[in-house]
Amino acid sequence: GHGVELAGLVVDSAGKPVSGASITRNHEWRNPAAVLESGTDGRFTILNLHPGEMFLTIQASGLAAQTRLLTLSNQMPEIKIEMKPGRILKGKLVDESGRPVAGATVQMDRLDLGPLQYEWSTTSDGEGRFLWDSAPEGEHPYYFSARGHHTRSEPALVADDQAKIITLRNLTEGDKTLVNGTVADATNGLPIEKFTVRVNAFKSDAATNSQQAVVNK
């Protein structure tokens, strides 16, 4: 039989329809059949969906990207999606000497082994600067890479219109990957004195595993 039909309306914070908003199902960024755009009236319709849960991600220029978890069933009413003004993620990439890193790739990253939360990437300009005016609210992971430098992951950057300074280590033969961060109790926020760090590294078809005990005094 026919699947579930989902109709929606995308508006901005003033209630005006948002035309050309990108709407993606279940984080399937590379599947053209899972992506569509809202019309000039802000409306969209998705046909032949399976009943059950589905993630719906909405992105539009200048507006804060958002993801909704929907429970699909037959004869669903039209959903209304209100998009707030975009959060500003901006910053500058520099090397260990403080020189700007031009032409670096800045993009959304995956959290642990989860799906890519949002589809976004840009390239730093001649002064190493980057900007995203449609970032989502809250903490999100980002990934930075440039030729001749080690890649860098930042698991919890907030788009707060404050310039971030991201330092990329120069890549030299024989050097090692550096992992740094903090470990805190999720309940009270206090640092944890003893813990173990385990690293799984993947290269082509090979994988290496290592671990290190850490004691903070």
Secondary structure as a PSIPRED ss2 file (coil, helix, strand):
# PSIPRED VFORMAT (PSIPRED V4.0)

   1 G C   1.000  0.000  0.000
   2 H C   1.000  0.000  0.000
   3 G C   1.000  0.000  0.000
   4 V E   0.000  0.000  1.000
   5 E E   0.000  0.000  1.000
   6 L E   0.000  0.000  1.000
   7 A E   0.000  0.000  1.000
   8 G E   0.000  0.000  1.000
   9 L E   0.000  0.000  1.000
  10 V E   0.000  0.000  1.000
  11 V E   0.000  0.000  1.000
  12 D E   0.000  0.000  1.000
  13 S C   1.000  0.000  0.000
  14 A C   1.000  0.000  0.000
  15 G C   1.000  0.000  0.000
  16 K C   1.000  0.000  0.000
  17 P E   0.000  0.000  1.000
  18 V C   1.000  0.000  0.000
  19 S C   1.000  0.000  0.000
  20 G C   1.000  0.000  0.000
  21 A C   1.000  0.000  0.000
  22 S E   0.000  0.000  1.000
  23 I E   0.000  0.000  1.000
  24 T E   0.000  0.000  1.000
  25 R E   0.000  0.000  1.000
  26 N C   1.000  0.000  0.000
  27 H C   1.000  0.000  0.000
  28 E C   1.000  0.000  0.000
  29 W C   1.000  0.000  0.000
  30 R C   1.000  0.000  0.000
  31 N C   1.000  0.000  0.000
  32 P H   0.000  1.000  0.000
  33 A H   0.000  1.000  0.000
  34 A H   0.000  1.000  0.000
  35 V E   0.000  0.000  1.000
  36 L E   0.000  0.000  1.000
  37 E E   0.000  0.000  1.000
  38 S C   1.000  0.000  0.000
  39 G C   1.000  0.000  0.000
  40 T C   1.000  0.000  0.000
  41 D C   1.000  0.000  0.000
  42 G C   1.000  0.000  0.000
  43 R E   0.000  0.000  1.000
  44 F E   0.000  0.000  1.000
  45 T E   0.000  0.000  1.000
  46 I E   0.000  0.000  1.000
  47 L E   0.000  0.000  1.000
  48 N E   0.000  0.000  1.000
  49 L E   0.000  0.000  1.000
  50 H C   1.000  0.000  0.000
  51 P C   1.000  0.000  0.000
  52 G E   0.000  0.000  1.000
  53 E E   0.000  0.000  1.000
  54 M E   0.000  0.000  1.000
  55 F E   0.000  0.000  1.000
  56 L E   0.000  0.000  1.000
  57 T E   0.000  0.000  1.000
  58 I E   0.000  0.000  1.000
  59 Q E   0.000  0.000  1.000
  60 A E   0.000  0.000  1.000
  61 S C   1.000  0.000  0.000
  62 G C   1.000  0.000  0.000
  63 L E   0.000  0.000  1.000
  64 A E   0.000  0.000  1.000
  65 A E   0.000  0.000  1.000
  66 Q E   0.000  0.000  1.000
  67 T E   0.000  0.000  1.000
  68 R E   0.000  0.000  1.000
  69 L E   0.000  0.000  1.000
  70 L E   0.000  0.000  1.000
  71 T E   0.000  0.000  1.000
  72 L E   0.000  0.000  1.000
  73 S C   1.000  0.000  0.000
  74 N C   1.000  0.000  0.000
  75 Q C   1.000  0.000  0.000
  76 M C   1.000  0.000  0.000
  77 P C   1.000  0.000  0.000
  78 E C   1.000  0.000  0.000
  79 I E   0.000  0.000  1.000
  80 K E   0.000  0.000  1.000
  81 I E   0.000  0.000  1.000
  82 E E   0.000  0.000  1.000
  83 M E   0.000  0.000  1.000
  84 K C   1.000  0.000  0.000
  85 P E   0.000  0.000  1.000
  86 G C   1.000  0.000  0.000
  87 R E   0.000  0.000  1.000
  88 I E   0.000  0.000  1.000
  89 L E   0.000  0.000  1.000
  90 K E   0.000  0.000  1.000
  91 G E   0.000  0.000  1.000
  92 K E   0.000  0.000  1.000
  93 L E   0.000  0.000  1.000
  94 V E   0.000  0.000  1.000
  95 D C   1.000  0.000  0.000
  96 E C   1.000  0.000  0.000
  97 S C   1.000  0.000  0.000
  98 G C   1.000  0.000  0.000
  99 R C   1.000  0.000  0.000
 100 P E   0.000  0.000  1.000
 101 V C   1.000  0.000  0.000
 102 A C   1.000  0.000  0.000
 103 G C   1.000  0.000  0.000
 104 A C   1.000  0.000  0.000
 105 T E   0.000  0.000  1.000
 106 V E   0.000  0.000  1.000
 107 Q E   0.000  0.000  1.000
 108 M E   0.000  0.000  1.000
 109 D C   1.000  0.000  0.000
 110 R E   0.000  0.000  1.000
 111 L C   1.000  0.000  0.000
 112 D C   1.000  0.000  0.000
 113 L C   1.000  0.000  0.000
 114 G C   1.000  0.000  0.000
 115 P C   1.000  0.000  0.000
 116 L E   0.000  0.000  1.000
 117 Q C   1.000  0.000  0.000
 118 Y C   1.000  0.000  0.000
 119 E C   1.000  0.000  0.000
 120 W C   1.000  0.000  0.000
 121 S E   0.000  0.000  1.000
 122 T E   0.000  0.000  1.000
 123 T E   0.000  0.000  1.000
 124 S C   1.000  0.000  0.000
 125 D C   1.000  0.000  0.000
 126 G C   1.000  0.000  0.000
 127 E C   1.000  0.000  0.000
 128 G C   1.000  0.000  0.000
 129 R E   0.000  0.000  1.000
 130 F E   0.000  0.000  1.000
 131 L E   0.000  0.000  1.000
 132 W E   0.000  0.000  1.000
 133 D E   0.000  0.000  1.000
 134 S E   0.000  0.000  1.000
 135 A E   0.000  0.000  1.000
 136 P C   1.000  0.000  0.000
 137 E C   1.000  0.000  0.000
 138 G C   1.000  0.000  0.000
 139 E E   0.000  0.000  1.000
 140 H E   0.000  0.000  1.000
 141 P E   0.000  0.000  1.000
 142 Y E   0.000  0.000  1.000
 143 Y E   0.000  0.000  1.000
 144 F E   0.000  0.000  1.000
 145 S E   0.000  0.000  1.000
 146 A C   1.000  0.000  0.000
 147 R C   1.000  0.000  0.000
 148 G C   1.000  0.000  0.000
 149 H E   0.000  0.000  1.000
 150 H C   1.000  0.000  0.000
 151 T C   1.000  0.000  0.000
 152 R E   0.000  0.000  1.000
 153 S E   0.000  0.000  1.000
 154 E E   0.000  0.000  1.000
 155 P E   0.000  0.000  1.000
 156 A E   0.000  0.000  1.000
 157 L E   0.000  0.000  1.000
 158 V E   0.000  0.000  1.000
 159 A C   1.000  0.000  0.000
 160 D C   1.000  0.000  0.000
 161 D C   1.000  0.000  0.000
 162 Q C   1.000  0.000  0.000
 163 A C   1.000  0.000  0.000
 164 K E   0.000  0.000  1.000
 165 I E   0.000  0.000  1.000
 166 I E   0.000  0.000  1.000
 167 T E   0.000  0.000  1.000
 168 L C   1.000  0.000  0.000
 169 R C   1.000  0.000  0.000
 170 N E   0.000  0.000  1.000
 171 L C   1.000  0.000  0.000
 172 T C   1.000  0.000  0.000
 173 E C   1.000  0.000  0.000
 174 G C   1.000  0.000  0.000
 175 D C   1.000  0.000  0.000
 176 K C   1.000  0.000  0.000
 177 T C   1.000  0.000  0.000
 178 L C   1.000  0.000  0.000
 179 V C   1.000  0.000  0.000
 180 N C   1.000  0.000  0.000
 181 G C   1.000  0.000  0.000
 182 T C   1.000  0.000  0.000
 183 V C   1.000  0.000  0.000
 184 A E   0.000  0.000  1.000
 185 D C   1.000  0.000  0.000
 186 A C   1.000  0.000  0.000
 187 T C   1.000  0.000  0.000
 188 N C   1.000  0.000  0.000
 189 G C   1.000  0.000  0.000
 190 L C   1.000  0.000  0.000
 191 P E   0.000  0.000  1.000
 192 I C   1.000  0.000  0.000
 193 E C   1.000  0.000  0.000
 194 K E   0.000  0.000  1.000
 195 F E   0.000  0.000  1.000
 196 T E   0.000  0.000  1.000
 197 V E   0.000  0.000  1.000
 198 R E   0.000  0.000  1.000
 199 V E   0.000  0.000  1.000
 200 N E   0.000  0.000  1.000
 201 A E   0.000  0.000  1.000
 202 F E   0.000  0.000  1.000
 203 K E   0.000  0.000  1.000
 204 S C   1.000  0.000  0.000
 205 D C   1.000  0.000  0.000
 206 A E   0.000  0.000  1.000
 207 A E   0.000  0.000  1.000
 208 T E   0.000  0.000  1.000
 209 N E   0.000  0.000  1.000
 210 S E   0.000  0.000  1.000
 211 Q E   0.000  0.000  1.000
 212 Q E   0.000  0.000  1.000
 213 A E   0.000  0.000  1.000
 214 V E   0.000  0.000  1.000
 215 V E   0.000  0.000  1.000
 216 N C   1.000  0.000  0.000
 217 K C   1.000  0.000  0.000
